[in-house]
Amino acid sequence: SPRAELPHDAFVRHILDKCLRLAYLERLQKGLPAPFVSHLPPQPAGAAAWGAVDPSAVAEPGSMQAKSVSLLNRLRSRAEQADVLDWLQREVPPAELQTLVVHSLLDAGAKSVSHLERLLDKFNWLVAAAAQDGPARARVVGAVAAYWRTSPHMTWLVLSKLVRRELVDPQALVGWLCSAPERRRLAWPSTWEGLHLLFERSLSHFKSVEGELKAEEDKYAEYVEMIGGEEEGSTSAAGQRLETKRAISERARREKKELFANFFAGVCGAFDDHAKAAAAAGAPVETAWWSAAIGHAVGLCRRHIAEYSLSSVEAVVEVDELAAAVQRSVFERLREVSAWQL
């Protein structure tokens, strides 16, 4: 309707959409002034791969629905982890594993975010078993998005919880997002809201680790001064703590570099494919998707430009091999920011 297109209506809907992530829909309905109730978004609804379930119907034997019921019954009856994993290996084809595990848990935890949190904490071993390598983790990400396909904000909320629990990693998430079937999401604001949160949390973790290392180095310096010098080949508790902190810091530093490298490689690959396909078809490069995705990507990279080496990123993505439109729209703009910063 014409009213729905007014900027202040869009703003109210956007704010209420965010509020829905923090409270039940019924609670918001009770507390809102009457004129705002019509702006509330619908209650997020997930969609399992086996569709809506009729409680009175019996699932067809061997179907994914029947397997989901069997899996959840095992979990509710507190079956041993080894028995559950053995059953999955015997009864569930590898191609169905991630969808079955993820959709079963999301369906069981769909009542509220806090309920889902408890399930993820209790059955993190189950998700970990379905996400044992990079391709499997990418399929877990895809299964989450498929379940919450009508609710992008729920997709990112669940993904953020999986990343925080180290059940999926940022590399798998970025790889899935930039794959050919999913890269349309690069034009969605919800995608970049999720990516900004992912980067902020990763960088916050890195800075926290660096701070802990600095504190441990200061403690060790005090210890060395107290004993009158560092002993050669010393294996003191203070020295061991320092080495542990250094190893943790090195791992965090490596993960930060990989995060930026994978992000640039993924989005630039998507942009390059789009630009070259457009050139081959004689079509314009600057579509609505291109403008939105490029703008969001450059904005994120500019925000964190002090956290990575632009020259190293250019080497990773082989910038000279990218389409001219990608070089101009991404890297020329970032070089300007980098030069100003220096």
C-alpha positions in Angstrom: 0.0 0.0 0.0 1.2 3.6 -0.4 1.3 4.0 3.4 3.7 1.0 3.7 6.2 2.8 1.5 6.5 5.9 3.7 10.0 6.2 5.3 8.8 6.5 8.8 6.7 3.4 8.4 9.7 1.5 7.1 11.8 2.8 10.1 9.2 1.6 12.6 9.0 -1.8 11.0 12.8 -2.1 11.0 13.0 -1.2 14.7 10.2 -3.6 15.7 11.9 -6.4 13.6 15.0 -5.9 15.8 12.9 -5.8 19.0 11.3 -9.2 18.1 14.8 -10.7 18.4 14.8 -9.8 22.1 11.2 -10.5 23.2 8.2 -12.7 22.3 5.8 -11.3 19.8 2.9 -11.5 22.3 4.9 -9.4 24.8 5.5 -6.7 22.1 1.9 -6.7 21.1 0.8 -6.0 24.7 3.3 -3.2 25.2 3.0 -1.3 21.9 0.7 1.7 21.4 -2.2 0.6 19.1 -1.0 2.5 16.0 2.2 0.5 15.9 0.8 -3.0 16.3 0.0 -3.2 12.5 3.8 -2.7 11.8 4.8 -5.8 13.7 6.5 -8.4 11.6 5.0 -11.9 11.5 6.1 -14.4 14.0 9.3 -16.1 12.6 8.4 -19.6 11.4 11.0 -22.3 10.5 10.5 -24.9 7.7 11.9 -28.3 8.2 12.9 -30.3 5.1 10.1 -32.7 5.7 7.4 -30.0 5.8 4.7 -29.4 8.4 4.0 -32.4 10.7 0.5 -33.6 11.5 0.8 -34.8 15.1 -1.9 -37.4 14.5 -0.3 -38.9 11.5 2.4 -41.6 11.5 5.5 -40.7 9.7 6.4 -42.9 6.7 9.1 -45.4 7.7 12.5 -44.4 6.3 11.4 -40.8 5.6 13.4 -37.9 7.0 10.5 -37.1 9.2 10.6 -40.6 10.7 14.3 -40.4 11.2 13.9 -37.0 12.9 11.3 -38.4 15.3 13.7 -41.3 16.0 16.6 -39.0 16.6 14.7 -36.7 19.0 13.3 -39.7 20.9 16.8 -41.0 21.4 17.9 -37.6 22.7 14.9 -37.2 25.0 15.5 -40.7 26.4 19.1 -39.7 27.2 20.7 -42.3 25.0 24.4 -42.6 25.1 26.3 -40.3 22.7 28.1 -43.2 21.1 24.7 -45.1 20.5 23.2 -42.0 18.9 26.2 -41.4 16.6 26.3 -45.1 15.7 22.6 -45.0 14.8 23.2 -41.9 12.6 26.0 -43.6 10.8 23.9 -46.7 10.1 20.6 -45.2 9.2 21.2 -41.7 7.8 22.9 -41.2 4.3 25.8 -38.7 4.4 23.9 -36.4 2.1 21.0 -36.1 4.7 23.1 -35.9 7.9 23.5 -32.1 8.3 19.9 -31.3 7.3 18.5 -34.0 9.6 20.5 -33.0 12.6 20.2 -29.2 12.2 16.4 -29.2 11.3 15.6 -31.6 14.1 17.3 -29.4 16.7 15.9 -26.2 15.3 12.4 -27.6 15.2 12.7 -28.8 18.7 14.0 -25.4 19.9 11.7 -23.2 17.8 9.6 -22.2 20.8 12.1 -19.5 21.9 15.7 -18.5 21.4 16.5 -19.4 25.0 15.1 -22.9 24.4 17.3 -23.3 21.4 20.3 -22.0 23.4 19.8 -24.8 25.9 19.5 -27.4 23.2 22.7 -26.3 21.5 24.6 -26.3 24.8 23.2 -29.8 25.6 23.7 -31.4 22.2 26.7 -29.5 20.8 28.4 -32.8 20.4 25.7 -33.8 17.9 26.2 -30.7 15.7 30.0 -31.2 16.0 29.6 -34.7 14.7 27.7 -33.4 11.7 30.3 -30.6 11.1 33.6 -32.5 11.1 35.3 -30.8 8.1 35.0 -27.7 6.0 32.4 -29.0 3.4 30.3 -30.4 6.3 30.3 -27.1 8.2 29.2 -25.3 5.0 26.3 -27.8 4.7 25.4 -27.0 8.3 25.3 -23.3 7.5 23.1 -24.1 4.5 20.8 -26.2 6.6 20.3 -23.3 9.0 19.5 -20.9 6.2 17.1 -23.4 4.6 15.2 -23.9 7.8 14.9 -20.1 8.4 14.5 -19.2 4.8 11.6 -16.9 5.5 13.4 -15.1 8.4 17.0 -13.8 7.5 17.5 -12.4 11.0 16.8 -15.8 12.6 19.3 -17.3 10.2 22.0 -15.0 11.4 21.0 -15.3 15.0 21.4 -19.1 14.9 24.6 -18.9 12.8 26.2 -16.4 15.3 25.4 -18.9 18.1 27.0 -21.8 16.2 30.1 -19.7 15.5 30.4 -18.7 19.2 30.3 -22.3 20.1 32.9 -23.1 17.5 30.5 -25.6 15.8 31.0 -23.7 12.5 33.8 -21.3 11.6 33.7 -17.9 9.8 35.5 -19.5 6.8 32.7 -22.0 6.3 30.1 -19.2 6.7 31.8 -16.9 4.2 32.4 -19.7 1.8 28.7 -20.7 1.8 27.6 -17.1 1.5 29.8 -16.4 -1.6 28.9 -19.7 -3.3 27.0 -19.3 -6.6 23.6 -20.4 -5.3 23.8 -18.1 -2.2 25.6 -15.0 -3.3 22.3 -13.2 -4.0 22.3 -12.7 -0.2 25.2 -10.3 -0.6 22.7 -7.6 -1.5 20.6 -8.2 1.7 21.0 -5.8 4.6 20.5 -8.7 7.1 23.6 -10.5 5.6 25.8 -7.5 6.3 24.4 -7.0 9.8 25.4 -10.6 10.5 28.8 -10.2 8.9 29.5 -7.0 10.9 28.7 -8.8 14.1 30.9 -11.7 13.0 33.9 -9.5 12.4 33.3 -7.4 15.6 33.3 -10.5 17.7 36.3 -12.0 16.0 38.3 -8.9 16.4 37.1 -8.4 20.0 38.4 -11.9 20.8 41.7 -11.2 19.1 42.2 -7.9 21.1 41.2 -9.7 24.3 43.9 -12.4 23.7 46.5 -9.8 22.9 45.7 -8.0 26.2 46.0 -11.2 28.1 49.4 -11.9 26.5 50.6 -8.4 27.3 49.6 -8.9 31.0 51.4 -12.2 31.1 54.5 -10.7 29.6 54.5 -8.0 32.3 54.1 -10.6 35.0 56.9 -12.6 33.6 59.2 -9.6 33.4 58.5 -9.0 37.1 59.3 -12.6 37.9 62.6 -12.4 36.0 63.5 -9.2 37.8 62.7 -10.8 41.2 64.9 -13.9 40.6 67.7 -11.7 39.3 67.6 -12.8 35.6 66.1 -15.4 33.3 67.5 -18.9 33.8 68.6 -20.6 30.7 66.4 -23.6 29.8 64.0 -22.6 32.7 60.7 -24.5 32.9 59.2 -22.4 35.6 55.4 -22.2 35.9 55.6 -18.5 34.9 57.5 -19.3 31.8 55.1 -22.1 30.9 52.1 -19.7 31.3 53.8 -17.2 29.0 54.4 -19.8 26.3 50.8 -20.9 26.5 49.6 -17.3 26.1 51.9 -16.8 23.1 50.6 -19.9 21.4 47.0 -18.8 22.0 47.9 -15.3 20.6 49.5 -16.8 17.5 46.5 -18.9 16.8 44.2 -15.9 17.2 46.4 -13.8 14.9 46.4 -16.6 12.3 42.6 -16.9 12.5 42.2 -13.1 12.0 44.4 -13.2 8.9 42.4 -16.1 7.5 39.1 -14.4 8.2 40.0 -11.4 6.1 41.7 -13.4 3.4 38.7 -15.7 3.0 36.3 -12.8 3.1 38.1 -10.9 0.3 38.6 -14.1 -1.8 34.9 -15.0 -1.5 33.3 -11.6 -2.2 35.8 -10.7 -4.9 35.3 -14.0 -6.5 31.5 -13.4 -6.6 32.0 -9.9 -7.9 34.5 -11.1 -10.6 32.1 -13.8 -11.8 29.3 -11.2 -12.0 31.4 -8.7 -13.9 32.8 -11.2 -16.4 29.4 -12.7 -17.0 27.9 -9.3 -17.6 30.7 -8.4 -20.0 30.3 -11.7 -22.0 26.6 -11.0 -22.3 27.0 -7.4 -23.2 24.9 -6.4 -20.1 25.6 -3.6 -17.6 27.8 -4.6 -14.6 26.2 -2.1 -12.2 22.9 -3.9 -11.4 21.0 -3.3 -8.2 22.7 -6.4 -6.7 26.2 -5.1 -7.6 25.6 -1.7 -6.2 24.2 -3.0 -2.9 26.8 -5.8 -2.5 29.8 -3.6 -3.4 28.7 -0.8 -1.1 28.3 -3.1 1.9 31.5 -5.0 1.2 33.6 -1.8 0.9 32.0 -0.3 3.9 32.9 -3.3 6.1 36.5 -3.4 4.7 36.9 0.4 5.3 35.7 0.0 8.8 38.4 -2.5 9.7 41.1 -1.4 7.3 43.6 -1.1 10.2 43.2 -4.8 11.0 44.6 -6.2 7.8 47.3 -5.6 5.2 45.8 -4.4 1.9 48.8 -5.4 -0.1 48.7 -8.9 1.4 45.0 -9.2 0.6 45.7 -8.1 -3.0 48.2 -10.8 -3.3 45.8 -13.4 -2.0 43.0 -12.5 -4.4 45.4 -11.9 -7.3 44.0 -8.5 -7.9 45.5 -8.0 -11.3 43.5 -11.0 -12.6 40.2 -9.5 -11.4 37.8 -7.7 -13.8 38.5 -4.0 -14.1 35.2 -3.2 -12.6 36.1 -5.1 -9.4 39.5 -3.5 -9.2 38.0 0.0 -9.6 35.0 -0.5 -7.3 36.8 -2.3 -4.5 40.5 -1.9 -4.4 40.9 1.6 -5.8 38.5 2.9 -3.1 40.3 0.9 -0.4 43.7 2.2 -1.6 42.5 5.8 -1.2 41.4 5.0 2.4 44.7 3.2 3.2 46.7 6.1 1.8 44.8 8.7 3.8 45.3 6.5 6.9 49.0 6.4 6.4 
